[in-house]
Amino acid sequence: MFDRASPETLSAYAADYGLLHDVQPETLRQYAICARLFDAWAGSPVRLDELDERSLSLFLADYAASGVAPSTVRAKRVQLLSLWRAASDEGFCDLPTKRIRPAKVPWRAPVAWTYSEVCQLLAATDTLQRLHTCGLRRSEWFNLAIRIGWDSGLRWADQMYRLRVDMIGPNGVVAFSQHKTGRVVIGRLSESTLEVLRSSLAYIPRDLVTPWDCTHETFTDQMRLLVAKAGIRAGTWKWLRKSGATDVELQQPGSATRHLGHAPGSTIAARHYIDPAILHREFVSPSQLPKCPILPPPPP
């Protein structure tokens, strides 16, 4: 037997978390990001034996005030508490004794790309050079990835790491069990997407539809450059999922929940995915009231 050096800081513990806990790589990545954010806020690496409820609450309040989405603030709270409790279970620090209240973040309406902006994004893939690691041209890979994301509504990790070619029926129907919730989402790929997929498979046979072998950060950087080339509003890959949900809601009110694979009756789509500014263009407004004559300004 030998003694393993105990991690002294939260960041070091987050880096070692996967050694004793069965979690997904994306979860480990989020824990590491969360620990780095806390260190940056504190001004130095935070020691495990220095963790306290007041500092954590202040960090969350400042993080919320920075303008990030409410869901992101809630996620960081859960991640920090998970790390803290796990470290306490291993004897590296004491358990939190006071409740860490969620930071109050005002609700912000979801923002998504319009259909025309998604088409611009698709067109911008033609400018990409070099080959993707799977053997496809990067222009072809990103073109297909955007089409699949738009049609299916899948989360990024589900599409890149788990969507297999054999899951797609001849008519384009996809029945996929989501990793995050376990719920089955059923969608259909459009004929134009199927044509691109078949063409790419004839050129490069593979198991995954849009395999991604690099880091999430690398993808985010490449997506940011592609968005800039398209000349559309700055946004992330999640904007594509929001855009698809908003588009189906425009066509059939109430269908975004099913498209996203949420539970029936869920309000998550309305609160966090459907862009009300895009929907508003299709709303019927009350009849315009009669115009009134414009009177001259009163005399001084």
C-alpha positions in Angstrom: 0.0 0.0 0.0 1.1 3.6 -0.5 -0.3 7.0 0.5 -1.6 9.2 -2.3 -1.0 12.9 -1.8 -4.2 14.5 -0.8 -5.4 17.4 -2.9 -5.1 20.7 -1.0 -7.1 22.9 -3.3 -10.6 22.8 -4.9 -9.1 22.9 -8.4 -6.8 19.9 -7.6 -9.7 18.0 -6.2 -11.8 18.7 -9.2 -9.0 17.5 -11.5 -8.8 14.2 -9.5 -12.6 13.8 -9.1 -12.9 11.2 -11.9 -10.4 8.8 -10.1 -13.0 7.8 -7.5 -16.3 8.8 -9.1 -18.0 7.4 -12.1 -18.9 10.5 -14.0 -19.0 11.6 -17.6 -16.0 13.5 -19.2 -18.3 16.5 -19.7 -19.2 16.5 -16.0 -15.5 16.5 -15.1 -14.9 19.3 -17.5 -17.6 21.4 -15.9 -16.3 20.7 -12.4 -12.8 21.9 -13.5 -14.3 25.1 -15.1 -16.3 25.8 -12.0 -13.3 25.4 -9.7 -11.2 27.7 -11.9 -14.0 30.4 -11.8 -14.1 30.2 -8.0 -10.3 30.5 -7.9 -10.3 33.5 -10.2 -13.0 35.2 -8.1 -11.0 34.6 -4.9 -7.8 35.8 -6.4 -5.8 32.6 -5.6 -6.4 28.8 -5.5 -9.0 28.1 -2.9 -7.9 25.5 -0.3 -10.4 22.8 0.6 -10.1 23.6 4.3 -10.9 27.3 3.6 -14.3 26.6 2.0 -17.1 28.5 3.7 -20.7 29.3 3.0 -20.4 33.1 2.9 -17.6 33.1 0.3 -19.6 30.6 -1.9 -22.7 32.8 -1.6 -20.8 35.9 -2.5 -19.2 34.2 -5.5 -22.6 33.1 -6.8 -24.0 36.6 -6.3 -21.2 38.2 -8.3 -21.3 35.5 -10.9 -25.1 36.2 -11.4 -24.4 39.9 -11.6 -22.0 39.3 -14.5 -24.9 38.6 -16.8 -24.7 34.9 -17.3 -27.9 32.9 -17.7 -29.8 31.9 -14.6 -29.5 28.2 -15.5 -25.7 28.6 -15.6 -25.7 30.2 -12.1 -27.8 27.3 -10.7 -25.5 24.8 -12.4 -22.4 26.3 -10.8 -24.0 26.2 -7.4 -24.8 22.5 -7.7 -21.3 21.8 -9.0 -19.5 23.6 -6.2 -21.7 21.9 -3.5 -21.1 18.5 -5.1 -17.4 19.0 -5.0 -17.5 20.3 -1.4 -19.6 17.4 -0.1 -17.6 14.8 -2.0 -14.3 16.3 -0.5 -15.9 16.2 2.9 -16.9 12.5 2.5 -13.2 11.8 1.8 -12.1 13.7 4.9 -10.5 16.6 3.2 -12.7 19.3 4.7 -15.8 19.8 6.8 -19.4 19.6 5.5 -21.2 22.9 4.8 -23.3 23.6 7.9 -25.5 26.5 6.5 -27.7 26.5 3.5 -26.3 28.1 0.3 -29.2 30.1 -1.0 -29.5 30.3 -4.8 -28.5 33.6 -6.2 -31.4 35.7 -7.4 -31.1 36.1 -11.1 -33.8 38.0 -13.1 -35.4 35.9 -15.8 -34.2 36.8 -19.3 -36.1 35.9 -22.4 -34.4 33.3 -24.6 -32.7 34.5 -27.7 -32.3 32.4 -30.9 -31.2 32.8 -34.5 -33.9 33.3 -37.1 -34.4 30.8 -39.9 -32.6 33.2 -42.3 -29.6 33.5 -39.9 -29.3 29.7 -39.7 -29.3 29.6 -43.5 -26.5 32.1 -43.4 -24.6 30.0 -41.0 -25.0 27.0 -43.2 -23.8 28.9 -46.2 -20.7 30.1 -44.3 -19.5 26.4 -43.9 -18.5 26.6 -47.6 -15.6 28.9 -46.6 -14.0 26.3 -44.3 -10.7 24.8 -45.4 -8.8 21.6 -44.5 -10.1 18.2 -43.4 -12.0 17.1 -40.3 -10.4 14.3 -38.2 -13.0 11.8 -39.5 -11.8 12.4 -43.1 -14.6 14.6 -44.3 -13.9 18.2 -45.4 -14.5 20.5 -42.5 -17.0 22.4 -44.7 -19.0 19.1 -45.2 -18.7 18.1 -41.6 -20.0 21.5 -40.2 -22.7 21.6 -42.9 -24.0 18.2 -41.8 -23.6 18.9 -38.1 -25.7 22.1 -38.4 -28.4 20.3 -40.4 -28.6 17.4 -37.9 -28.7 19.8 -34.9 -31.5 21.9 -36.5 -33.6 18.9 -37.5 -33.1 16.7 -34.4 -33.0 19.2 -31.5 -30.4 17.0 -29.8 -28.0 18.3 -27.2 -24.4 18.8 -28.4 -22.9 15.9 -26.5 -25.7 13.5 -27.6 -25.2 14.5 -31.2 -21.4 14.4 -31.3 -20.6 11.4 -29.0 -23.7 9.2 -29.2 -25.8 9.6 -32.3 -25.0 6.5 -34.4 -25.7 6.1 -38.1 -27.7 3.0 -37.5 -30.1 4.9 -35.3 -31.5 6.8 -38.3 -34.2 5.0 -40.2 -34.4 5.0 -44.0 -37.2 7.6 -43.8 -35.1 9.8 -41.5 -36.8 9.0 -38.2 -34.6 9.1 -35.2 -35.6 7.6 -31.8 -32.9 8.6 -29.3 -32.6 8.1 -25.5 -31.1 11.3 -24.2 -28.2 10.9 -21.9 -29.1 13.7 -19.6 -32.7 12.7 -18.8 -33.1 9.2 -20.2 -36.2 10.4 -22.0 -36.6 9.2 -25.6 -36.9 12.0 -28.2 -38.3 11.1 -31.6 -37.6 13.3 -34.6 -37.3 13.2 -38.3 -34.4 14.4 -40.5 -35.4 16.4 -43.6 -34.8 15.0 -47.0 -32.1 17.6 -47.7 -30.3 16.5 -44.5 -30.6 12.9 -45.5 -29.1 13.6 -48.9 -26.1 15.3 -47.3 -25.7 12.4 -44.8 -25.9 9.7 -47.5 -23.4 11.5 -49.6 -20.9 11.8 -46.7 -21.3 8.2 -45.7 -20.6 7.0 -49.3 -17.4 9.0 -49.1 -16.4 8.3 -45.5 -18.2 5.3 -43.9 -18.4 5.7 -40.1 -20.3 4.7 -37.0 -21.2 8.1 -35.6 -23.1 10.7 -37.7 -21.0 13.7 -36.7 -18.0 12.4 -34.6 -16.0 15.0 -32.7 -12.6 13.9 -31.4 -11.3 17.2 -30.0 -12.2 19.2 -26.9 -15.4 21.1 -26.4 -13.4 24.3 -26.1 -11.9 23.6 -29.6 -15.4 23.2 -31.0 -16.6 26.4 -29.3 -13.7 28.3 -30.8 -14.4 27.0 -34.3 -18.1 27.7 -34.0 -17.3 31.3 -32.9 -15.2 31.8 -36.0 -17.9 30.3 -38.2 -20.6 32.5 -36.7 -18.4 35.6 -37.4 -17.9 34.5 -41.0 -21.6 34.1 -41.4 -22.1 37.7 -40.2 -24.9 36.8 -37.8 -25.5 37.7 -34.2 -22.9 36.1 -31.8 -24.2 32.9 -30.3 -23.3 29.4 -29.3 -24.2 26.0 -30.5 -27.1 26.0 -28.0 -28.6 28.9 -30.0 -29.1 26.3 -32.9 -31.2 24.1 -30.5 -33.2 27.2 -29.5 -33.7 28.2 -33.1 -35.0 24.8 -34.1 -37.4 24.8 -31.1 -38.7 28.3 -31.9 -39.2 27.3 -35.6 -41.3 24.3 -34.8 -43.3 26.3 -32.3 -44.0 28.8 -35.0 -45.4 26.0 -37.2 -47.3 24.2 -34.5 -47.8 25.9 -31.1 -46.9 23.5 -28.3 -44.6 21.3 -30.4 -41.3 22.7 -29.1 -41.5 20.6 -25.9 -41.8 17.4 -27.9 -39.0 18.5 -30.3 -36.6 19.1 -27.4 -37.5 15.8 -25.7 -38.9 17.4 -22.6 -41.6 15.9 -20.4 -45.2 16.5 -21.5 -46.5 19.6 -19.8 -43.0 21.0 -19.1 -42.6 24.7 -19.3 -38.8 24.6 -19.9 -39.2 25.2 -23.6 -41.2 28.3 -23.1 -38.9 29.7 -20.4 -35.5 28.8 -21.8 -35.7 27.9 -25.5 -38.4 29.7 -27.5 -37.5 33.2 -28.6 -40.6 35.3 -27.9 -39.3 38.1 -30.2 -39.4 35.6 -33.2 -42.8 34.3 -32.1 -44.2 37.8 -31.7 -43.9 38.4 -35.5 -46.6 35.8 -36.0 -48.9 37.0 -33.3 -52.2 38.7 -34.1 -52.4 42.1 -32.6 -55.6 44.0 -31.7 -57.1 46.1 -34.4 -55.4 49.4 -34.8 -57.3 52.3 -33.2 -58.3 55.2 -35.4 -55.6 57.8 -36.1 -56.0 61.1 -34.5 -55.0 64.5 -36.0 -51.6 65.8 -35.1 -52.2 69.1 -33.3 -49.7 71.9 -33.4 -47.7 72.5 -30.3 -49.3 74.9 -27.8 -48.2 78.5 -28.0 -45.4 79.4 -25.6 
